[in-house]
Amino acid sequence: MDREGPGTSGTFDAPASPNHEQAFPTTASERLQLALDAGAIIGTWVWDIPENRVTAGERFSRSFGLPADRCMVGIPIEEAFSSIHPDDRDLVSADIQEAMNRGGAYRCEYRVRQKDGSYRWIEANGRAELNSEGQAVRFPGILMDIESRRSAEAERDRMSALLRTFTAAVPGVVYAKDLEGRLLVANHGATQLIGNALLRDC
């Protein structure tokens, strides 16, 4: 649940032009709509905390695999939580509670269940708004699809693990460095050689 909720981002000042007065989006709602149309944002929500009512649009409902008509009139946050992966719920709950305690920005990455039963990674960004007594009363936010990034990270980690396994199994001296000369991976023979070289330099 970007750290700013809908309608809370700063003003974009476009250069004045007599012939292109409407060339740039001038309000937060226009910028938000552009982001929605581009697919960068896959849902928005507003949580009325005292009433425990999460109101959201059709994109949010699709992302969470929930009925659109219910999301539009408002659902308890517990119903939204039912779509979050069981392994991620404690993290999401703790991050939301932290934001409510201090007020301000909220950001969390977690998996949500789709209508076909699969799970997809999203990034939720929002803002807990406090009343004059310091109690959280309103929590607007947006959802962003990060499935591609998470998949790429998982593949990178898998390949790194395979490389380490292969390197460890090869006899002799095997190591790899990046373009700046930093050691990325080394087998036992390489670490012994490097260690002996360091000892000789001392």
KACOR-V41903 format. One record per backbone hydrogen bond with DSSP energy under -0.5 kcal/mol. NH is the residue of the N-H (numbers start at 1). CO is the residue of the C=O. E is the energy in kcal/mol with one decimal. If there is no record, write none. Layout:
{{NH;CO;E} {NH;CO;E}}
This chain:
{{8;5;-1.9} {13;11;-0.6} {14;12;-0.8} {20;17;-0.7} {23;20;-1.7} {31;27;-2.1} {32;28;-2.5} {33;29;-2.2} {34;30;-2.1} {35;31;-2.1} {36;32;-2.4} {37;33;-2.7} {38;34;-1.9} {39;35;-0.5} {39;36;-1.1} {40;35;-1.5} {41;35;-1.2} {42;143;-2.4} {43;143;-0.7} {45;141;-2.3} {46;55;-2.0} {47;139;-1.7} {48;46;-0.7} {48;53;-2.9} {49;47;-1.0} {49;137;-1.3} {50;137;-0.6} {52;48;-0.9} {52;49;-0.7} {53;48;-2.0} {54;75;-3.7} {55;46;-2.8} {55;53;-0.7} {56;54;-0.5} {56;71;-2.6} {57;44;-1.0} {61;57;-2.1} {62;58;-2.2} {63;59;-2.3} {64;60;-2.2} {65;61;-0.7} {66;61;-2.7} {71;67;-1.9} {72;68;-2.1} {73;69;-1.2} {74;70;-1.7} {75;54;-2.1} {79;76;-1.2} {80;76;-1.2} {81;77;-2.4} {82;78;-1.1} {83;80;-1.6} {84;81;-1.5} {85;111;-2.7} {88;85;-2.2} {89;85;-1.0} {92;88;-2.4} {93;89;-2.8} {94;90;-2.5} {95;91;-2.4} {96;92;-2.4} {97;93;-2.4} {98;94;-2.2} {99;95;-2.1} {100;96;-2.3} {101;97;-2.1} {102;98;-1.8} {103;99;-2.7} {104;128;-2.6} {106;126;-2.1} {108;124;-2.1} {110;122;-2.0} {112;120;-2.3} {113;83;-3.2} {114;118;-3.6} {117;114;-2.0} {120;112;-2.2} {122;110;-2.7} {123;144;-2.9} {124;108;-3.2} {125;1;-0.8} {125;142;-2.3} {126;106;-2.3} {127;140;-1.9} {128;104;-2.9} {129;127;-0.6} {129;138;-3.4} {131;135;-2.4} {134;131;-2.1} {137;129;-2.9} {138;129;-1.4} {139;47;-1.6} {140;127;-0.8} {141;45;-2.4} {142;125;-3.1} {143;43;-2.6} {144;123;-2.3} {146;121;-1.5} {146;144;-0.6} {147;121;-0.6} {150;146;-2.6} {151;147;-2.5} {152;148;-2.2} {153;149;-2.3} {154;150;-2.3} {155;151;-2.3} {156;152;-2.3} {157;153;-2.4} {158;154;-2.2} {159;155;-2.5} {160;156;-2.2} {161;157;-2.2} {162;158;-2.2} {163;159;-2.4} {164;160;-2.3} {165;161;-2.2} {166;162;-2.6} {167;163;-2.7} {168;164;-2.2} {169;165;-1.3} {170;166;-1.1} {170;167;-0.5} {174;172;-0.6} {176;185;-2.4} {178;182;-2.2} {181;178;-2.1} {184;176;-3.5} {185;176;-1.3} {187;174;-2.5} {189;172;-0.5} {191;187;-2.3} {192;188;-2.3} {193;189;-2.1} {194;190;-3.0} {195;191;-2.6} {196;192;-2.6} {197;193;-2.3} {198;194;-2.2} {199;195;-2.0} {200;196;-2.1} {201;197;-1.5} {202;198;-0.8} {202;199;-0.6}}
